[in-house]
Amino acid sequence: MLLHVRLSGWACWCLFSGVFSVFSLQQRLTVNLNGKWRLSNSNGSLLLPAQVPGCVHSALQQQGYITDPYFRFNDVSYRWIALDNWTYTTTFTLSAELSVKQKVLLVFDGVDTVGSVSLNGIAVGKTNNMFCRHDFSVKDLLKDGENVLQVGLLSPILYASEQRKAHTSYVVPPECPPGVQKGECHVNFIRKEQSSFSWDWGPSFPTMGLWKGVRLEAFDILQLVQVSSVPLYNDAFSQWRVQIELLIDAVQTARGQLTLSIPELDSEQTFQTHFNPGKTKSNFTILINTVLEMTPVSLLCYPPQVYFRTVELIQEPVVGSPGLSFYFRINGKPIFLKGSNWIPVHSFQDQVTPDVLKNLLQSAVDANMNALRVWGGGVYEQDLFYEICDELGIMVWQDFMFACAMYPTETDFIQTVREEVVQQVQRLKSHPSIIIWSGNNENEAALATDWFDIPASQRPKYIRDYVMLYVDNIKKLVQEEDQSRPFLVSSPTNGAESEQEGWVAENPYDPHYGDVHFYSYILDCWDWRTFPRTRFASEYGFQSWPSFSTLQPVSIKEDWSYGSNFTSHRQHHEDGNQQMILQTALHFHLPNATDPLKRFTDTLYITQVMQAQCVKTQTEFYRRSRSEIIEGKGHTMGALYWQLNDIWQAPSWSSIEFGGKWKMLHYFAQSFFAAVFPVAFEEDDTLVIYAISDLSRDLKLRVNVFSWTELDPVCTLNSSMLLVPGGSAVAVFKQPVASLLAGCGNCTRLTCLLTFQLEDDSSQQGPTNYHFLCSPKDAQGLRRPNITVTASSWLIACAFNPPQATFPLFISTTLFSSSDVVVVQELFLYPA
Ligand code: BMA
C-alpha cells in the first residue's frame, strides 16, 4: 500500500518511492556524475577511460588492456592489478542554478574501498568501507567553470596487509586463505566483500572502483534522504502500526507539519515537528484504522509500498526432545524454508545486470524454493535483488558481511562497521522479503571448534571480541533500528542456547538447537543415516563441475582432462576433485571412454549426477523429518542447500552454473522442493514412503515397480486414501523390500527399481519420485539407449532459460547405462 509523506510549512510534498531514493522537498537539483571517467595507475603508465559505476578490472578489460579475467589462469596473471594504486578522475561544469543552492553534497553510493576524495585539488574526505554510502558537503569547494573530481584508491591487498602489521597486540586469524585458493591475505582487516580475496568456490579478484553511483545533490532548507517503513503487529490489541523513519538533511533548523498517510487503509496522522541542522533520523508511528486480516498479503507486491506481514523465530521446548525448536512463523503460520544460499553473482559487481538477477531469482522460484540466505562473505545485494524477492515471494535470510574469520575490534573498525550496519538496515528494512538478520557466517563455530588453533589462555579475549562486535554492537544497533524481525548472532548457532552459554556455545552444531551446517564428502551420501536430524539445515551440499559448454569459453584444448593444470587450478577446495570422484564411484561406473575429450565431458557430467542425487537424498531426509521426533531429534523446519549460484566457471556446490544454466541438481530441486512430494527410504531393509505436503489433501500413493529393461511397470501397488495435513510429513507406506519384490514378478534388487507418486481422487499431485534398490553400477538389464540429440539454436536458447524437465525416463534410459556413460549434456534441456 502506498505511503504518502507530506510536509507542510515547507510548502512541499512528495510521494515516498522506495528506499535509498533521495527526494527533493524544494526543487532539489541532482547532477549525475556517472559515466565516462579517466583512470590511471600509480606511476601513470596506464591512462584509460573508465565507466562509473565500475571497477578497475572491468575498465582494463573494456579498453583491451587485459583479456577476460576468467580465462584460464588469468586470476593469477592479473594479480598485479590489485597490487597497484589507482586514481579515478572526472570533470564537470557547474550550472548557475546549482551554485545558488544553500547546500551541495557530493554523494558516493559505494566506493570500493580505501579511497581519498579530492575536489579541485582539495581533500574532501576518505573512505574505507565498500558497504557504506558517503556524502561530503562541497559547496565551498565548487567553482565556476570546470571542476575536477578525483578519487585515489589504495591497493586493498597492501592496505589489508598494513592494517595487519599495525595490529601488533594479537593475531586476528586467519592470516591467509588456504594455498589451494590462490588468494590474498588479511581480508578480515578491510570492510570489503570477503570472498574477493578468494574463496573455496571463487577466484581472487580484489576489486577497486566506484562500484555504485556518484552525483551532486543541491538543495535549500532540507532534503529527505531516505524513508523506510516497518509494520508491527500488536497481538494484545490485534492492531497494526507502521513505524516510519525519515532521514532528513537540513541546512538550518526547520519547523513544520508532517502528515503521513496510507489512503488505502484510511489511516493518516499529522505531527508538528522540527529538524535540526545536519542529518537527523526521526521516527513516526501511524496506527492503522482498518482491521487487517493476518493473511499473507505482504510478500507479493513491489515497493513503493508498506507491507504487512509478521515474522517470528520460534525457539521453545519441544515435546519428546531435549533442546528448543527453531522455525519461522510467518503471519502466524509455521513455514518450512526450502531453498539455498546466495553468493556474489560476479567478481565484478558492475557486470551484474538486472537480467542476471531476475533469471537467478526466477530459477529459484521455478525450483519451488521459498527462501534464500544471502551469505555473509559476499555483498549486501543491490535494491533490485530485494525488490524481486518481495515480488516473487522469496524469503531472505540476510547475513551481515562477516565470514569464517575473527575480526579486529579497534575503535576505527567498530565505528565503520556501525555505520555500515545502520545504513544497510535503513536501506533494506522496508523489504518484507527479509525475514531475519544474522550477524555472521560460521564465526561462532570457528571459535567454538577452534578452527584457528587459538591457545586456550587467549580464548577469553577472542570470545570477548566476538561478543563485542556481534552482540554489543551489531545486534544492539539492528534491534534499535528494526523491531519487526528476529536477529540471530551467527549461523550455524544454537540460538537461545548459544546466548545462555555466553554467545559461543560449546557445540554450535548441536541438532537439538538452532541451525546446522553439515558437510561430509567421504561418507556415502545415499545413506540418510549419515545426516544430522537437525532443527534447521541452513547449509549442506556437494560439489560438481559445470558443463563443458560453460567451461569451454574460458579454456583451451590442453585443459580438457580431469588431471590437467586447469582442472586443478579451478578447484579451490582441498581434494575437491578427488572427493567428487570417490563419491561418484560409490554408485556409478566412472567414465572410461578412450577418447580423452569424451572421457572429460562424461566426467563433468557424472559429477552433476552424483551431486544431484546426494543433495536430493539429504533434502528428502530433512523434509521428511518435519513432523517427527526420533531419538530426541527432529522437527526439521528448513533445508537451504549450499549453494544456488556460481561466481565463475569452476567446480562448486552450486545448482546453477555461471551464465545461468541449470545443473542437474536444480532440476532435481524442482521436484524435491515441490509442495506435494513423496519420499522413500529404507530402514532395516524395509521400504518406507512418506507423503510430504504443504497443502491439506486427501492423498493415496501409487508405487510402480519397473525392471531396468522395460518402460512398462512389472507391477503396481496402491495405498488407500489418507488425509495428509498441510505442513506435515506422514508415513503412508511400509513394507519389507523382500516381500515387496517377492510379490512382483521376477524382480530382485539388481533388476528392478521403484517409482511412486501421490494422487487425489482424480489426478497425480506433485512430481513422481523414484527409489533405487541397488547402485546403478550394479543394476542388471540396463541397455544402451538409442537417442539422437540434435543441437539447435532452440537448445542454446534453453540453456539460458531452462524449461521444465522430466526425469525418471531420462534416468533409466540414459544416465545409468552400465558400460560407459552416455554424453547427454544438453539433454537436461529437453522440455517435458
Ligand atoms: C560453508 C560456507 C562457505 C563455504 C561452504 C563450502 O562453510 O559458509 O564458507 O564456501 O561452506 O565449503
Boltz pocket constraint, residues with backbone or C-beta under 6 A from the ligand:
constraints:
  - pocket:
      binder: B
      contacts: [[A, 199], [A, 200], [A, 201], [A, 377], [A, 403], [A, 404], [A, 441], [A, 442], [A, 517], [A, 539], [A, 642], [A, 653]]
      max_distance: 6.0
